[in-house]
């Protein structure tokens, strides 16, 4: 073959071309074709769950702000926001412009052999939002990896003292990679895994219970020192949208300081303005030893997270040429990801989105409380803070059990799941509203909209819920069971 042969000529001579889809062809796939590829090559069981909820029928053409536009002409109002990732909404114009600026300037995305100016700039922006002494950051690709980095930092500092154990909360969610999975006690995510941290080195205590926390530390003490590396807390327990009792975070941090334990507040889901403060712990006058961010940090367009700690603790873990690579990531801190995150932090400030989250959170909460007054037998509790809200529903199990026997169904597992699925699908199919629920809290409906949400859009949700509750949960349940009869009675 001639050295002067062009790529086109080489390709034209090939006799065994791989039948790849082009990007244009991929974007033009109809939803049935796309679902078929997902089923064959990704996860057919996850697709089955989406089919049950009706979500597999979302043939999305485009999305903007709080709205998703479907091929059938429907417009959805998104109260899930990628479970918190889309804090700025879909396709925020300034985030798109930030990516375009990087393309136009041909910004270097990756250089492992020299510092990248955008990494330092992003770290600077992050710490401007945080109280002293939190001023050192590690840039990760995901929330789970940020938690991994935080756990390693805590271990590096504490294990030379002979400490070996973490304390987490019952029902906690910190991620699904092996390290964070060790302290993720929500649902059944740990089943069948060995854990990055051995089970005997993790202690789970009830969320919000200081007496239980003190007792757990006392049980791991010999009178001179305790065996606890760190205490890990979500300011709002993500699976159940359970807010820590007032003053609890302050008391945890004080207790940690007094007992040579590191305090770690996981803000992956609650940070970036979600609760009306940049971090949820800032609702109290408290500063943890380490915290983590992700989700909204990427502006809905890039995968990026961060672990933030004090210079004093960072120096103990990373503070030498021999230890400065304690935790690194192949894709952590890529140029364009940093650029988008830098712009995201500016958008939060320029557009007053943290303040909007506080105001719209109050508006939504007041609306949900009015619904609870109107439907007290249906709404047991209104939960959450800012734009991380939820309602706990009373499903009337005895009535539902007469409708269908699911005692041996491995997918639904509980009547509450059937009922919650019914409400979720009803909101999607008949009210064009997208919500979600978590497997570890099967009687709680979550509302986590973009931080740009407006009153009129919240009113759509409140009106839809009112109509569903007015008809009664049995109505949506019967419809749901009828549409999913095979799945409800399936045993595998």
Secondary structure as UniProt FT lines:
FT   TURN            3..4
FT   HELIX           7..13
FT   HELIX           23..27
FT   HELIX           31..41
FT   HELIX           44..53
FT   HELIX           55..57
FT   STRAND          60..65
FT   STRAND          67..70
FT   TURN            71..72
FT   STRAND          75..78
FT   HELIX           81..84
FT   TURN            87..88
FT   HELIX           93..104
FT   TURN            105..106
FT   TURN            112..113
FT   HELIX           117..128
FT   TURN            132..133
FT   STRAND          134..140
FT   HELIX           143..158
FT   HELIX           159..161
FT   STRAND          165..169
FT   TURN            170..171
FT   HELIX           178..182
FT   TURN            187..192
FT   HELIX           199..201
FT   STRAND          202..205
FT   TURN            207..208
FT   HELIX           210..219
FT   STRAND          228..234
FT   STRAND          236..237
FT   TURN            238..241
FT   STRAND          242..243
FT   TURN            246..247
FT   HELIX           248..258
FT   TURN            259..260
FT   STRAND          262..266
FT   TURN            268..275
FT   HELIX           280..283
FT   STRAND          290..293
FT   HELIX           295..298
FT   TURN            299..301
FT   STRAND          305..310
FT   HELIX           311..318
FT   TURN            321..325
FT   TURN            332..333
FT   HELIX           335..350
FT   TURN            351..352
FT   HELIX           353..374
FT   TURN            375..378
FT   STRAND          379..385
FT   TURN            386..387
FT   STRAND          388..393
FT   HELIX           397..401
FT   TURN            402..403
FT   TURN            407..408
FT   TURN            410..412
FT   HELIX           415..431
FT   STRAND          433..434
FT   STRAND          436..438
FT   TURN            439..440
FT   STRAND          441..447
FT   TURN            451..452
FT   HELIX           455..471
FT   HELIX           473..483
FT   HELIX           485..489
//
